[in-house]
Amino acid sequence: MQAFYHGLSNNTRETLDVAARGAFLSLTITQATTLVEKMASNQGWSEERTPTHKRGGGMHQLKEVDMLAIKIDLLMKRLDK
């Protein structure tokens, strides 16, 4: 869980800590997984609060929520093993 948390941006870590009502890393694996899954399934929170950044040169940058969803999928695969 620490590798997942430390791989996130500072803004996303702060969001998780606020959602956890304290330190996200103090949650149990079950609590943390439930919280992240709930946040990932809630489409509205990211669209309103996450700014999108565009780069020049035709590069497409994924939104922060997309990166979080990818990291959650990878974490869930590791936990399943």
PyMOL Python script that loads the backbone (N, CA, C, O; Angstrom):
from pymol import cmd

cmd.read_pdbstr("""\
ATOM      1  N   MET A   1       0.820  -1.180   0.000  1.00  0.00           N
ATOM      2  CA  MET A   1       0.000   0.000   0.000  1.00  0.00           C
ATOM      3  C   MET A   1       0.870   1.250   0.000  1.00  0.00           C
ATOM      4  O   MET A   1       0.503   2.268  -0.587  1.00  0.00           O
ATOM      5  N   GLN A   2       2.015   1.172   0.656  1.00  0.00           N
ATOM      6  CA  GLN A   2       2.918   2.323   0.691  1.00  0.00           C
ATOM      7  C   GLN A   2       3.440   2.660  -0.701  1.00  0.00           C
ATOM      8  O   GLN A   2       3.537   3.835  -1.056  1.00  0.00           O
ATOM      9  N   ALA A   3       3.777   1.647  -1.491  1.00  0.00           N
ATOM     10  CA  ALA A   3       4.277   1.886  -2.846  1.00  0.00           C
ATOM     11  C   ALA A   3       3.205   2.571  -3.688  1.00  0.00           C
ATOM     12  O   ALA A   3       3.508   3.485  -4.455  1.00  0.00           O
ATOM     13  N   PHE A   4       1.966   2.138  -3.551  1.00  0.00           N
ATOM     14  CA  PHE A   4       0.853   2.764  -4.260  1.00  0.00           C
ATOM     15  C   PHE A   4       0.730   4.226  -3.846  1.00  0.00           C
ATOM     16  O   PHE A   4       0.663   5.108  -4.703  1.00  0.00           O
ATOM     17  N   TYR A   5       0.700   4.490  -2.554  1.00  0.00           N
ATOM     18  CA  TYR A   5       0.501   5.837  -2.024  1.00  0.00           C
ATOM     19  C   TYR A   5       1.632   6.767  -2.460  1.00  0.00           C
ATOM     20  O   TYR A   5       1.377   7.883  -2.913  1.00  0.00           O
ATOM     21  N   HIS A   6       2.859   6.321  -2.329  1.00  0.00           N
ATOM     22  CA  HIS A   6       4.000   7.172  -2.661  1.00  0.00           C
ATOM     23  C   HIS A   6       4.173   7.356  -4.170  1.00  0.00           C
ATOM     24  O   HIS A   6       4.907   8.245  -4.601  1.00  0.00           O
ATOM     25  N   GLY A   7       3.516   6.539  -4.964  1.00  0.00           N
ATOM     26  CA  GLY A   7       3.552   6.703  -6.408  1.00  0.00           C
ATOM     27  C   GLY A   7       2.564   7.742  -6.918  1.00  0.00           C
ATOM     28  O   GLY A   7       2.584   8.087  -8.100  1.00  0.00           O
ATOM     29  N   LEU A   8       1.708   8.239  -6.049  1.00  0.00           N
ATOM     30  CA  LEU A   8       0.708   9.237  -6.421  1.00  0.00           C
ATOM     31  C   LEU A   8       1.286  10.641  -6.345  1.00  0.00           C
ATOM     32  O   LEU A   8       2.304  10.875  -5.693  1.00  0.00           O
ATOM     33  N   SER A   9       0.624  11.566  -7.016  1.00  0.00           N
ATOM     34  CA  SER A   9       1.037  12.969  -6.926  1.00  0.00           C
ATOM     35  C   SER A   9       0.698  13.503  -5.535  1.00  0.00           C
ATOM     36  O   SER A   9      -0.113  12.917  -4.818  1.00  0.00           O
ATOM     37  N   ASN A  10       1.318  14.606  -5.165  1.00  0.00           N
ATOM     38  CA  ASN A  10       1.050  15.210  -3.856  1.00  0.00           C
ATOM     39  C   ASN A  10      -0.420  15.568  -3.691  1.00  0.00           C
ATOM     40  O   ASN A  10      -0.994  15.362  -2.622  1.00  0.00           O
ATOM     41  N   ASN A  11      -1.033  16.102  -4.745  1.00  0.00           N
ATOM     42  CA  ASN A  11      -2.448  16.467  -4.670  1.00  0.00           C
ATOM     43  C   ASN A  11      -3.325  15.252  -4.424  1.00  0.00           C
ATOM     44  O   ASN A  11      -4.270  15.317  -3.637  1.00  0.00           O
ATOM     45  N   THR A  12      -3.023  14.144  -5.089  1.00  0.00           N
ATOM     46  CA  THR A  12      -3.820  12.934  -4.917  1.00  0.00           C
ATOM     47  C   THR A  12      -3.616  12.350  -3.530  1.00  0.00           C
ATOM     48  O   THR A  12      -4.567  11.856  -2.924  1.00  0.00           O
ATOM     49  N   ARG A  13      -2.388  12.398  -3.013  1.00  0.00           N
ATOM     50  CA  ARG A  13      -2.132  11.931  -1.647  1.00  0.00           C
ATOM     51  C   ARG A  13      -2.927  12.747  -0.634  1.00  0.00           C
ATOM     52  O   ARG A  13      -3.515  12.201   0.300  1.00  0.00           O
ATOM     53  N   GLU A  14      -2.936  14.064  -0.834  1.00  0.00           N
ATOM     54  CA  GLU A  14      -3.699  14.923   0.067  1.00  0.00           C
ATOM     55  C   GLU A  14      -5.188  14.593   0.009  1.00  0.00           C
ATOM     56  O   GLU A  14      -5.865  14.569   1.037  1.00  0.00           O
ATOM     57  N   THR A  15      -5.691  14.341  -1.192  1.00  0.00           N
ATOM     58  CA  THR A  15      -7.098  13.976  -1.354  1.00  0.00           C
ATOM     59  C   THR A  15      -7.409  12.680  -0.615  1.00  0.00           C
ATOM     60  O   THR A  15      -8.440  12.575   0.050  1.00  0.00           O
ATOM     61  N   LEU A  16      -6.520  11.689  -0.727  1.00  0.00           N
ATOM     62  CA  LEU A  16      -6.726  10.418  -0.024  1.00  0.00           C
ATOM     63  C   LEU A  16      -6.686  10.612   1.485  1.00  0.00           C
ATOM     64  O   LEU A  16      -7.493  10.024   2.205  1.00  0.00           O
ATOM     65  N   ASP A  17      -5.760  11.427   1.970  1.00  0.00           N
ATOM     66  CA  ASP A  17      -5.672  11.673   3.407  1.00  0.00           C
ATOM     67  C   ASP A  17      -6.941  12.348   3.930  1.00  0.00           C
ATOM     68  O   ASP A  17      -7.441  12.002   5.000  1.00  0.00           O
ATOM     69  N   VAL A  18      -7.454  13.311   3.168  1.00  0.00           N
ATOM     70  CA  VAL A  18      -8.688  13.986   3.572  1.00  0.00           C
ATOM     71  C   VAL A  18      -9.853  12.996   3.567  1.00  0.00           C
ATOM     72  O   VAL A  18     -10.653  12.961   4.502  1.00  0.00           O
ATOM     73  N   ALA A  19      -9.939  12.200   2.516  1.00  0.00           N
ATOM     74  CA  ALA A  19     -11.020  11.211   2.427  1.00  0.00           C
ATOM     75  C   ALA A  19     -10.926  10.181   3.543  1.00  0.00           C
ATOM     76  O   ALA A  19     -11.945   9.669   4.006  1.00  0.00           O
ATOM     77  N   ALA A  20      -9.701   9.873   3.977  1.00  0.00           N
ATOM     78  CA  ALA A  20      -9.493   8.902   5.056  1.00  0.00           C
ATOM     79  C   ALA A  20      -9.693   9.527   6.439  1.00  0.00           C
ATOM     80  O   ALA A  20      -9.647   8.837   7.457  1.00  0.00           O
ATOM     81  N   ARG A  21      -9.918  10.848   6.455  1.00  0.00           N
ATOM     82  CA  ARG A  21     -10.074  11.596   7.708  1.00  0.00           C
ATOM     83  C   ARG A  21      -8.847  11.453   8.597  1.00  0.00           C
ATOM     84  O   ARG A  21      -8.945  11.279   9.812  1.00  0.00           O
ATOM     85  N   GLY A  22      -7.708  11.529   7.960  1.00  0.00           N
ATOM     86  CA  GLY A  22      -6.434  11.406   8.659  1.00  0.00           C
ATOM     87  C   GLY A  22      -5.409  10.861   7.692  1.00  0.00           C
ATOM     88  O   GLY A  22      -5.436  11.182   6.504  1.00  0.00           O
ATOM     89  N   ALA A  23      -4.520  10.053   8.185  1.00  0.00           N
ATOM     90  CA  ALA A  23      -3.471   9.474   7.350  1.00  0.00           C
ATOM     91  C   ALA A  23      -4.008   8.248   6.610  1.00  0.00           C
ATOM     92  O   ALA A  23      -4.439   7.278   7.233  1.00  0.00           O
ATOM     93  N   PHE A  24      -3.978   8.298   5.291  1.00  0.00           N
ATOM     94  CA  PHE A  24      -4.437   7.181   4.466  1.00  0.00           C
ATOM     95  C   PHE A  24      -3.686   5.900   4.828  1.00  0.00           C
ATOM     96  O   PHE A  24      -4.281   4.824   4.879  1.00  0.00           O
ATOM     97  N   LEU A  25      -2.380   6.016   5.079  1.00  0.00           N
ATOM     98  CA  LEU A  25      -1.576   4.829   5.374  1.00  0.00           C
ATOM     99  C   LEU A  25      -1.879   4.214   6.738  1.00  0.00           C
ATOM    100  O   LEU A  25      -1.386   3.128   7.044  1.00  0.00           O
ATOM    101  N   SER A  26      -2.676   4.887   7.559  1.00  0.00           N
ATOM    102  CA  SER A  26      -3.060   4.296   8.846  1.00  0.00           C
ATOM    103  C   SER A  26      -4.257   3.354   8.703  1.00  0.00           C
ATOM    104  O   SER A  26      -4.595   2.632   9.641  1.00  0.00           O
ATOM    105  N   LEU A  27      -4.900   3.361   7.524  1.00  0.00           N
ATOM    106  CA  LEU A  27      -6.030   2.466   7.277  1.00  0.00           C
ATOM    107  C   LEU A  27      -5.540   1.033   7.083  1.00  0.00           C
ATOM    108  O   LEU A  27      -4.389   0.804   6.710  1.00  0.00           O
ATOM    109  N   THR A  28      -6.420   0.082   7.339  1.00  0.00           N
ATOM    110  CA  THR A  28      -6.102  -1.310   7.020  1.00  0.00           C
ATOM    111  C   THR A  28      -6.161  -1.472   5.503  1.00  0.00           C
ATOM    112  O   THR A  28      -6.687  -0.604   4.807  1.00  0.00           O
ATOM    113  N   ILE A  29      -5.631  -2.567   4.994  1.00  0.00           N
ATOM    114  CA  ILE A  29      -5.673  -2.828   3.550  1.00  0.00           C
ATOM    115  C   ILE A  29      -7.119  -2.827   3.055  1.00  0.00           C
ATOM    116  O   ILE A  29      -7.420  -2.262   2.004  1.00  0.00           O
ATOM    117  N   THR A  30      -8.005  -3.458   3.813  1.00  0.00           N
ATOM    118  CA  THR A  30      -9.409  -3.523   3.418  1.00  0.00           C
ATOM    119  C   THR A  30     -10.037  -2.132   3.389  1.00  0.00           C
ATOM    120  O   THR A  30     -10.740  -1.788   2.439  1.00  0.00           O
ATOM    121  N   GLN A  31      -9.788  -1.336   4.420  1.00  0.00           N
ATOM    122  CA  GLN A  31     -10.338   0.014   4.466  1.00  0.00           C
ATOM    123  C   GLN A  31      -9.785   0.878   3.328  1.00  0.00           C
ATOM    124  O   GLN A  31     -10.528   1.615   2.680  1.00  0.00           O
ATOM    125  N   ALA A  32      -8.472   0.779   3.095  1.00  0.00           N
ATOM    126  CA  ALA A  32      -7.840   1.571   2.046  1.00  0.00           C
ATOM    127  C   ALA A  32      -8.360   1.182   0.667  1.00  0.00           C
ATOM    128  O   ALA A  32      -8.648   2.045  -0.162  1.00  0.00           O
ATOM    129  N   THR A  33      -8.478  -0.116   0.429  1.00  0.00           N
ATOM    130  CA  THR A  33      -8.984  -0.601  -0.856  1.00  0.00           C
ATOM    131  C   THR A  33     -10.419  -0.147  -1.074  1.00  0.00           C
ATOM    132  O   THR A  33     -10.775   0.292  -2.167  1.00  0.00           O
ATOM    133  N   THR A  34     -11.239  -0.250  -0.045  1.00  0.00           N
ATOM    134  CA  THR A  34     -12.631   0.188  -0.145  1.00  0.00           C
ATOM    135  C   THR A  34     -12.717   1.670  -0.452  1.00  0.00           C
ATOM    136  O   THR A  34     -13.510   2.084  -1.298  1.00  0.00           O
ATOM    137  N   LEU A  35     -11.912   2.473   0.223  1.00  0.00           N
ATOM    138  CA  LEU A  35     -11.921   3.917   0.007  1.00  0.00           C
ATOM    139  C   LEU A  35     -11.493   4.266  -1.417  1.00  0.00           C
ATOM    140  O   LEU A  35     -12.142   5.073  -2.083  1.00  0.00           O
ATOM    141  N   VAL A  36     -10.407   3.661  -1.879  1.00  0.00           N
ATOM    142  CA  VAL A  36      -9.909   3.957  -3.227  1.00  0.00           C
ATOM    143  C   VAL A  36     -10.914   3.508  -4.286  1.00  0.00           C
ATOM    144  O   VAL A  36     -11.145   4.222  -5.262  1.00  0.00           O
ATOM    145  N   GLU A  37     -11.505   2.344  -4.102  1.00  0.00           N
ATOM    146  CA  GLU A  37     -12.505   1.875  -5.062  1.00  0.00           C
ATOM    147  C   GLU A  37     -13.722   2.813  -5.088  1.00  0.00           C
ATOM    148  O   GLU A  37     -14.268   3.098  -6.154  1.00  0.00           O
ATOM    149  N   LYS A  38     -14.135   3.283  -3.925  1.00  0.00           N
ATOM    150  CA  LYS A  38     -15.271   4.206  -3.851  1.00  0.00           C
ATOM    151  C   LYS A  38     -14.939   5.509  -4.569  1.00  0.00           C
ATOM    152  O   LYS A  38     -15.766   6.042  -5.309  1.00  0.00           O
ATOM    153  N   MET A  39     -13.736   6.019  -4.353  1.00  0.00           N
ATOM    154  CA  MET A  39     -13.320   7.261  -5.002  1.00  0.00           C
ATOM    155  C   MET A  39     -13.198   7.076  -6.511  1.00  0.00           C
ATOM    156  O   MET A  39     -13.591   7.955  -7.279  1.00  0.00           O
ATOM    157  N   ALA A  40     -12.664   5.958  -6.933  1.00  0.00           N
ATOM    158  CA  ALA A  40     -12.485   5.714  -8.366  1.00  0.00           C
ATOM    159  C   ALA A  40     -13.819   5.543  -9.080  1.00  0.00           C
ATOM    160  O   ALA A  40     -13.949   5.905 -10.249  1.00  0.00           O
ATOM    161  N   SER A  41     -14.809   4.996  -8.385  1.00  0.00           N
ATOM    162  CA  SER A  41     -16.112   4.779  -9.015  1.00  0.00           C
ATOM    163  C   SER A  41     -16.965   6.040  -9.026  1.00  0.00           C
ATOM    164  O   SER A  41     -17.958   6.109  -9.749  1.00  0.00           O
ATOM    165  N   ASN A  42     -16.591   7.025  -8.241  1.00  0.00           N
ATOM    166  CA  ASN A  42     -17.342   8.278  -8.165  1.00  0.00           C
ATOM    167  C   ASN A  42     -16.812   9.247  -9.209  1.00  0.00           C
ATOM    168  O   ASN A  42     -15.813   9.926  -8.975  1.00  0.00           O
ATOM    169  N   GLN A  43     -17.470   9.316 -10.350  1.00  0.00           N
ATOM    170  CA  GLN A  43     -17.013  10.136 -11.471  1.00  0.00           C
ATOM    171  C   GLN A  43     -17.003  11.620 -11.159  1.00  0.00           C
ATOM    172  O   GLN A  43     -16.145  12.342 -11.665  1.00  0.00           O
ATOM    173  N   GLY A  44     -17.922  12.093 -10.350  1.00  0.00           N
ATOM    174  CA  GLY A  44     -18.090  13.517 -10.131  1.00  0.00           C
ATOM    175  C   GLY A  44     -16.952  14.204  -9.401  1.00  0.00           C
ATOM    176  O   GLY A  44     -16.664  15.366  -9.690  1.00  0.00           O
ATOM    177  N   TRP A  45     -16.292  13.531  -8.466  1.00  0.00           N
ATOM    178  CA  TRP A  45     -15.286  14.220  -7.656  1.00  0.00           C
ATOM    179  C   TRP A  45     -14.113  14.692  -8.475  1.00  0.00           C
ATOM    180  O   TRP A  45     -13.574  15.764  -8.199  1.00  0.00           O
ATOM    181  N   SER A  46     -13.699  13.943  -9.462  1.00  0.00           N
ATOM    182  CA  SER A  46     -12.507  14.315 -10.215  1.00  0.00           C
ATOM    183  C   SER A  46     -12.791  15.374 -11.267  1.00  0.00           C
ATOM    184  O   SER A  46     -11.962  16.252 -11.504  1.00  0.00           O
ATOM    185  N   GLU A  47     -13.944  15.301 -11.893  1.00  0.00           N
ATOM    186  CA  GLU A  47     -14.261  16.231 -12.970  1.00  0.00           C
ATOM    187  C   GLU A  47     -14.353  17.667 -12.463  1.00  0.00           C
ATOM    188  O   GLU A  47     -13.989  18.604 -13.173  1.00  0.00           O
ATOM    189  N   GLU A  48     -14.840  17.839 -11.235  1.00  0.00           N
ATOM    190  CA  GLU A  48     -15.011  19.175 -10.704  1.00  0.00           C
ATOM    191  C   GLU A  48     -13.740  19.733 -10.103  1.00  0.00           C
ATOM    192  O   GLU A  48     -13.535  20.946 -10.139  1.00  0.00           O
ATOM    193  N   ARG A  49     -12.887  18.899  -9.557  1.00  0.00           N
ATOM    194  CA  ARG A  49     -11.753  19.393  -8.776  1.00  0.00           C
ATOM    195  C   ARG A  49     -10.398  19.217  -9.444  1.00  0.00           C
ATOM    196  O   ARG A  49      -9.445  19.899  -9.065  1.00  0.00           O
ATOM    197  N   THR A  50     -10.282  18.348 -10.401  1.00  0.00           N
ATOM    198  CA  THR A  50      -8.988  18.094 -11.015  1.00  0.00           C
ATOM    199  C   THR A  50      -8.823  18.948 -12.259  1.00  0.00           C
ATOM    200  O   THR A  50      -9.562  18.779 -13.228  1.00  0.00           O
ATOM    201  N   PRO A  51      -7.849  19.873 -12.244  1.00  0.00           N
ATOM    202  CA  PRO A  51      -7.626  20.661 -13.452  1.00  0.00           C
ATOM    203  C   PRO A  51      -6.934  19.806 -14.510  1.00  0.00           C
ATOM    204  O   PRO A  51      -6.126  18.934 -14.189  1.00  0.00           O
ATOM    205  N   THR A  52      -7.251  20.060 -15.739  1.00  0.00           N
ATOM    206  CA  THR A  52      -6.576  19.351 -16.816  1.00  0.00           C
ATOM    207  C   THR A  52      -5.459  20.223 -17.330  1.00  0.00           C
ATOM    208  O   THR A  52      -5.618  21.436 -17.468  1.00  0.00           O
ATOM    209  N   HIS A  53      -4.328  19.608 -17.614  1.00  0.00           N
ATOM    210  CA  HIS A  53      -3.175  20.334 -18.122  1.00  0.00           C
ATOM    211  C   HIS A  53      -2.901  19.864 -19.540  1.00  0.00           C
ATOM    212  O   HIS A  53      -2.853  18.665 -19.813  1.00  0.00           O
ATOM    213  N   LYS A  54      -2.724  20.811 -20.427  1.00  0.00           N
ATOM    214  CA  LYS A  54      -2.441  20.460 -21.810  1.00  0.00           C
ATOM    215  C   LYS A  54      -1.007  20.821 -22.137  1.00  0.00           C
ATOM    216  O   LYS A  54      -0.501  21.852 -21.694  1.00  0.00           O
ATOM    217  N   ARG A  55      -0.367  19.988 -22.900  1.00  0.00           N
ATOM    218  CA  ARG A  55       0.981  20.247 -23.373  1.00  0.00           C
ATOM    219  C   ARG A  55       0.924  20.551 -24.854  1.00  0.00           C
ATOM    220  O   ARG A  55       0.027  20.100 -25.567  1.00  0.00           O
ATOM    221  N   GLY A  56       1.882  21.311 -25.294  1.00  0.00           N
ATOM    222  CA  GLY A  56       1.953  21.621 -26.714  1.00  0.00           C
ATOM    223  C   GLY A  56       2.550  20.466 -27.493  1.00  0.00           C
ATOM    224  O   GLY A  56       2.954  19.457 -26.915  1.00  0.00           O
ATOM    225  N   GLY A  57       2.602  20.616 -28.788  1.00  0.00           N
ATOM    226  CA  GLY A  57       3.239  19.602 -29.622  1.00  0.00           C
ATOM    227  C   GLY A  57       2.386  18.382 -29.870  1.00  0.00           C
ATOM    228  O   GLY A  57       2.910  17.342 -30.270  1.00  0.00           O
ATOM    229  N   GLY A  58       1.085  18.475 -29.645  1.00  0.00           N
ATOM    230  CA  GLY A  58       0.216  17.345 -29.935  1.00  0.00           C
ATOM    231  C   GLY A  58       0.264  16.230 -28.902  1.00  0.00           C
ATOM    232  O   GLY A  58      -0.303  15.160 -29.126  1.00  0.00           O
ATOM    233  N   MET A  59       0.918  16.455 -27.796  1.00  0.00           N
ATOM    234  CA  MET A  59       0.992  15.428 -26.754  1.00  0.00           C
ATOM    235  C   MET A  59      -0.317  15.408 -25.986  1.00  0.00           C
ATOM    236  O   MET A  59      -0.893  16.454 -25.686  1.00  0.00           O
ATOM    237  N   HIS A  60      -0.780  14.205 -25.672  1.00  0.00           N
ATOM    238  CA  HIS A  60      -1.998  14.059 -24.876  1.00  0.00           C
ATOM    239  C   HIS A  60      -1.594  13.625 -23.481  1.00  0.00           C
ATOM    240  O   HIS A  60      -0.941  12.597 -23.302  1.00  0.00           O
ATOM    241  N   GLN A  61      -1.979  14.399 -22.516  1.00  0.00           N
ATOM    242  CA  GLN A  61      -1.653  14.060 -21.135  1.00  0.00           C
ATOM    243  C   GLN A  61      -2.897  13.520 -20.453  1.00  0.00           C
ATOM    244  O   GLN A  61      -3.961  14.138 -20.512  1.00  0.00           O
ATOM    245  N   LEU A  62      -2.768  12.373 -19.809  1.00  0.00           N
ATOM    246  CA  LEU A  62      -3.892  11.772 -19.103  1.00  0.00           C
ATOM    247  C   LEU A  62      -4.260  12.614 -17.898  1.00  0.00           C
ATOM    248  O   LEU A  62      -3.395  13.216 -17.261  1.00  0.00           O
ATOM    249  N   LYS A  63      -5.519  12.653 -17.595  1.00  0.00           N
ATOM    250  CA  LYS A  63      -5.962  13.341 -16.390  1.00  0.00           C
ATOM    251  C   LYS A  63      -5.456  12.563 -15.179  1.00  0.00           C
ATOM    252  O   LYS A  63      -5.202  11.360 -15.246  1.00  0.00           O
ATOM    253  N   GLU A  64      -5.322  13.272 -14.097  1.00  0.00           N
ATOM    254  CA  GLU A  64      -4.843  12.659 -12.864  1.00  0.00           C
ATOM    255  C   GLU A  64      -5.721  11.488 -12.432  1.00  0.00           C
ATOM    256  O   GLU A  64      -5.209  10.492 -11.920  1.00  0.00           O
ATOM    257  N   VAL A  65      -7.012  11.589 -12.627  1.00  0.00           N
ATOM    258  CA  VAL A  65      -7.915  10.509 -12.233  1.00  0.00           C
ATOM    259  C   VAL A  65      -7.675   9.261 -13.079  1.00  0.00           C
ATOM    260  O   VAL A  65      -7.809   8.144 -12.579  1.00  0.00           O
ATOM    261  N   ASP A  66      -7.321   9.435 -14.350  1.00  0.00           N
ATOM    262  CA  ASP A  66      -7.015   8.291 -15.202  1.00  0.00           C
ATOM    263  C   ASP A  66      -5.775   7.567 -14.690  1.00  0.00           C
ATOM    264  O   ASP A  66      -5.725   6.338 -14.665  1.00  0.00           O
ATOM    265  N   MET A  67      -4.787   8.339 -14.287  1.00  0.00           N
ATOM    266  CA  MET A  67      -3.569   7.735 -13.738  1.00  0.00           C
ATOM    267  C   MET A  67      -3.882   7.010 -12.430  1.00  0.00           C
ATOM    268  O   MET A  67      -3.347   5.933 -12.170  1.00  0.00           O
ATOM    269  N   LEU A  68      -4.744   7.598 -11.616  1.00  0.00           N
ATOM    270  CA  LEU A  68      -5.138   6.954 -10.369  1.00  0.00           C
ATOM    271  C   LEU A  68      -5.858   5.638 -10.635  1.00  0.00           C
ATOM    272  O   LEU A  68      -5.621   4.641  -9.953  1.00  0.00           O
ATOM    273  N   ALA A  69      -6.734   5.644 -11.625  1.00  0.00           N
ATOM    274  CA  ALA A  69      -7.464   4.418 -11.971  1.00  0.00           C
ATOM    275  C   ALA A  69      -6.510   3.324 -12.432  1.00  0.00           C
ATOM    276  O   ALA A  69      -6.689   2.157 -12.082  1.00  0.00           O
ATOM    277  N   ILE A  70      -5.511   3.688 -13.205  1.00  0.00           N
ATOM    278  CA  ILE A  70      -4.518   2.714 -13.669  1.00  0.00           C
ATOM    279  C   ILE A  70      -3.742   2.158 -12.484  1.00  0.00           C
ATOM    280  O   ILE A  70      -3.514   0.952 -12.397  1.00  0.00           O
ATOM    281  N   LYS A  71      -3.340   3.033 -11.577  1.00  0.00           N
ATOM    282  CA  LYS A  71      -2.585   2.586 -10.408  1.00  0.00           C
ATOM    283  C   LYS A  71      -3.435   1.684  -9.514  1.00  0.00           C
ATOM    284  O   LYS A  71      -2.930   0.717  -8.944  1.00  0.00           O
ATOM    285  N   ILE A  72      -4.718   1.997  -9.393  1.00  0.00           N
ATOM    286  CA  ILE A  72      -5.617   1.159  -8.596  1.00  0.00           C
ATOM    287  C   ILE A  72      -5.730  -0.223  -9.219  1.00  0.00           C
ATOM    288  O   ILE A  72      -5.691  -1.230  -8.512  1.00  0.00           O
ATOM    289  N   ASP A  73      -5.870  -0.278 -10.542  1.00  0.00           N
ATOM    290  CA  ASP A  73      -5.948  -1.576 -11.223  1.00  0.00           C
ATOM    291  C   ASP A  73      -4.687  -2.400 -10.972  1.00  0.00           C
ATOM    292  O   ASP A  73      -4.768  -3.595 -10.689  1.00  0.00           O
ATOM    293  N   LEU A  74      -3.525  -1.760 -11.076  1.00  0.00           N
ATOM    294  CA  LEU A  74      -2.266  -2.470 -10.830  1.00  0.00           C
ATOM    295  C   LEU A  74      -2.178  -2.937  -9.377  1.00  0.00           C
ATOM    296  O   LEU A  74      -1.742  -4.056  -9.107  1.00  0.00           O
ATOM    297  N   LEU A  75      -2.589  -2.087  -8.453  1.00  0.00           N
ATOM    298  CA  LEU A  75      -2.564  -2.459  -7.042  1.00  0.00           C
ATOM    299  C   LEU A  75      -3.490  -3.648  -6.767  1.00  0.00           C
ATOM    300  O   LEU A  75      -3.126  -4.581  -6.051  1.00  0.00           O
ATOM    301  N   MET A  76      -4.681  -3.596  -7.343  1.00  0.00           N
ATOM    302  CA  MET A  76      -5.640  -4.685  -7.131  1.00  0.00           C
ATOM    303  C   MET A  76      -5.098  -5.999  -7.694  1.00  0.00           C
ATOM    304  O   MET A  76      -5.302  -7.050  -7.086  1.00  0.00           O
ATOM    305  N   LYS A  77      -4.420  -5.965  -8.828  1.00  0.00           N
ATOM    306  CA  LYS A  77      -3.834  -7.173  -9.401  1.00  0.00           C
ATOM    307  C   LYS A  77      -2.767  -7.735  -8.475  1.00  0.00           C
ATOM    308  O   LYS A  77      -2.668  -8.950  -8.301  1.00  0.00           O
ATOM    309  N   ARG A  78      -1.958  -6.844  -7.873  1.00  0.00           N
ATOM    310  CA  ARG A  78      -0.915  -7.309  -6.952  1.00  0.00           C
ATOM    311  C   ARG A  78      -1.535  -7.893  -5.681  1.00  0.00           C
ATOM    312  O   ARG A  78      -1.059  -8.901  -5.158  1.00  0.00           O
ATOM    313  N   LEU A  79      -2.588  -7.262  -5.193  1.00  0.00           N
ATOM    314  CA  LEU A  79      -3.242  -7.766  -3.971  1.00  0.00           C
ATOM    315  C   LEU A  79      -3.901  -9.124  -4.231  1.00  0.00           C
ATOM    316  O   LEU A  79      -3.939  -9.978  -3.345  1.00  0.00           O
ATOM    317  N   ASP A  80      -4.419  -9.320  -5.447  1.00  0.00           N
ATOM    318  CA  ASP A  80      -5.055 -10.598  -5.786  1.00  0.00           C
ATOM    319  C   ASP A  80      -4.052 -11.742  -5.823  1.00  0.00           C
ATOM    320  O   ASP A  80      -4.404 -12.892  -5.559  1.00  0.00           O
ATOM    321  N   LYS A  81      -2.803 -11.425  -6.150  1.00  0.00           N
ATOM    322  CA  LYS A  81      -1.769 -12.468  -6.205  1.00  0.00           C
ATOM    323  C   LYS A  81      -1.421 -12.871  -4.811  1.00  0.00           C
ATOM    324  O   LYS A  81      -0.570 -13.739  -4.613  1.00  0.00           O
TER     325      LYS A  81
END
""", "prot")
cmd.dss("prot")
cmd.show_as("cartoon", "prot")
cmd.util.cbc("prot")
cmd.orient("prot")
